[in-house]
Amino acid sequence: MAEFDVKTAEELERKYDSGLQTRAQTPSMEWFIYLFSVFFAGYHYFTAGFGTPIDYWHMGFHMSGVILLVFICYPIIKSDRLMNVQSSTWWLPGNVPLWDWLFIIVGVACSLYIGVTWYGVDIDIFGMKLHLVEQVMRQGDPADIDIVFGTALIIVLLEAVRRTLGMVVPIIIGIFTAYAIFGPYMPLQILMHPGISWAQYINNMYFPAEGIFGVTLWIVSTVVFHFVLFGVLAQRMGLGQFFVDIAAVMAGRYTGGLAKVSVVSSAFFGTISGSSIANTVSTGSLTIPNMKRMGYPGHLAGGVEAASSAGGQITPPIMGAAAFVMAEFLEVPYTTIVVAAIVPAMMHYIGVLSIVHFQAKRLGLKGMPAEEIPNLWRVLRRGWPTVLPLAVLIYVLFSGFSPNMAAFWGISTALAVGLLNPMHRIGFRDIFDAAVLGVKYALAVGAVCAAIGIIVGVVNSTGLGFRLGFMVANSAREIAEGIMPLIGWFPLATFTTDGVTLLLSLILIAVTCILMGAGLPTTALYIMLATVAQPALGNLGVPPLASHLFVLYYGVISEIPPPVCASAYAAAGIAGANPFRTGVSAFTLGIAKLLVPMVFVYSPAMLIVIDTHFTLEAFLVTSITCGVGVFMLATSVAAYFLAPMPGIARAAMALGGILLVAPGVSSDIYAAAFAAPVLLQQIIAMRRNKAAEVLQAEA
């Protein structure tokens, strides 16, 4: 295996991740950005370990830094001229236009305004007296200046999100804002509400502890940022190379070895990354060219890497940092989320590995040559120190400390290992570079999560989540009542109106999550979906933890299928393959991720930690049948099991796999009935093929 090159991976990520593509800067502005980013990262590191300032000041500091860097780094339009041309004139100081400096000044002032006026203000400015009582006394009755600052901050945040992620989120927020203001005029009676005035809207969105200065910004500023920084540092000090080498030792010698190395190494990377694009380019820069060299088609090599990397957001312990927000929303320990996510994540990788294995068998692809597989003892001797930061982070988390304290000790250990490890030593410049890159990663997430606080505030103010849940349930019931005469006779299951209503509701919510989650960072999409879509599941009686994981899974799935398949596009670029075809390959490889959320909704025992549903028998039956069902689906997708599989056999195996994944004894029996003739056909075909090979050899 080739050596893992951090710089190459970062260059590829900048190429394919639009969120990292910033405008050209003058030398002096580059130094300012560099030094401020190091200071910004240092502030978060220090406060994680030695105490965070009071919430409204800390969130104000964090949002100020994000706004400053976003408007310096991202132009108003991402044109070649604005992105690549350097200039410094009176109206373009440091290649940043005056209007962007105005956005910065207004944004920083509005971010810090809450802290400055928290205990009231009584000052005289140029003969104008400003008197404000304490913020708690203005809650519910904001002053005119509160409304001005709140309105300005919303405008600045929407523009920051538009520059980093595009128009989708600002449009969604605009729709929610219109709903809040014009509630009495909604076309559907179920959506009608009294409406709120603009003053009350700003009160709810601007003042703590809902809206912008709510739980979303708090989690981003105290947890998400720190884990992004940890992932970058861990990769810099050699953990990435260790993951790739261990994956090669574990999987390289078997059929389709390089593809399995891609899957296993991506699973390892998912524990520290949580970003599908970062995961794709980090491992894909090594595995994709090697897969093509061993005979994999370009679209398949890219699809394997993209599908594997898309599991990063559902792989504990970091899960794209969504796990920390989920723990806050559900008011449960973070470790509860981690334990619940283990088996569903395993099902995803079982599916990808199985499809990879059978496609390799069909294509006649062998494992890696023995001389290319690293020596296990040498890998462990060289790389064991790089695992220490991850081990420390997980230990501190499971010891009951807060996530930001765990991140502090993880980062501290990464710094110590990086500076002291003689086998992979990094310098202070590498640490500063990692801090700058970590800050850049966090800009889009920081801006969008602050803005999405507006959606949370609107839903909480209007009860929209429960209204949408009622609409989904009613629509599903109407459809169920319409189709019951058509499916009631079906011999494979006993259908009831309530059962069909639940299934249709889950499908409608899943489709909504996939559409709404397209193109958003994991943390942001989870916050939005948990606010908007999750209440509908709660109305259907789904346990809270299962419903939150459900919306997270289907939101994350939006990254795989075309046209919004950023990780597949990155993999296609590395593979030199068609992006759409690569996205389709990634989607078929990730088929297990589509089905598993349905399983743990119907049988929450899979999640282990829901006491009212967990028994060892239910857990084992659900997990084993789901795993075997995913395996059967893999053979259908790959068109191979023991021998090439004809179309009718593929269809039977796919239907059998779906029935086996579905919890229930009757569906398992029918699954076996579908699988048995296919297994018989495969045994006969395998023996026939072996006999033909013997005759050919003798001839």
Secondary structure as UniProt FT lines:
FT   HELIX           6..16
FT   HELIX           18..20
FT   HELIX           27..50
FT   HELIX           55..73
FT   HELIX           80..84
FT   TURN            90..91
FT   HELIX           93..95
FT   HELIX           98..116
FT   TURN            117..119
FT   STRAND          121..125
FT   TURN            126..127
FT   STRAND          128..132
FT   HELIX           135..138
FT   TURN            139..140
FT   HELIX           144..165
FT   HELIX           168..181
FT   HELIX           183..185
FT   HELIX           189..191
FT   HELIX           198..206
FT   TURN            208..209
FT   HELIX           211..213
FT   HELIX           215..219
FT   HELIX           220..224
FT   HELIX           225..236
FT   TURN            237..238
FT   HELIX           239..251
FT   TURN            252..253
FT   TURN            255..256
FT   HELIX           257..270
FT   TURN            271..272
FT   HELIX           276..293
FT   TURN            294..295
FT   HELIX           298..309
FT   HELIX           310..314
FT   TURN            316..318
FT   HELIX           319..321
FT   HELIX           322..330
FT   HELIX           334..363
FT   HELIX           370..372
FT   HELIX           376..398
FT   TURN            399..400
FT   HELIX           403..420
FT   TURN            422..423
FT   HELIX           428..462
FT   HELIX           464..487
FT   TURN            488..489
FT   TURN            491..492
FT   HELIX           497..516
FT   TURN            517..519
FT   HELIX           522..532
FT   HELIX           534..539
FT   TURN            540..541
FT   HELIX           544..557
FT   TURN            558..559
FT   HELIX           566..575
FT   HELIX           579..589
FT   HELIX           591..602
FT   HELIX           604..607
FT   TURN            611..613
FT   HELIX           616..638
FT   HELIX           647..661
FT   HELIX           665..698
//
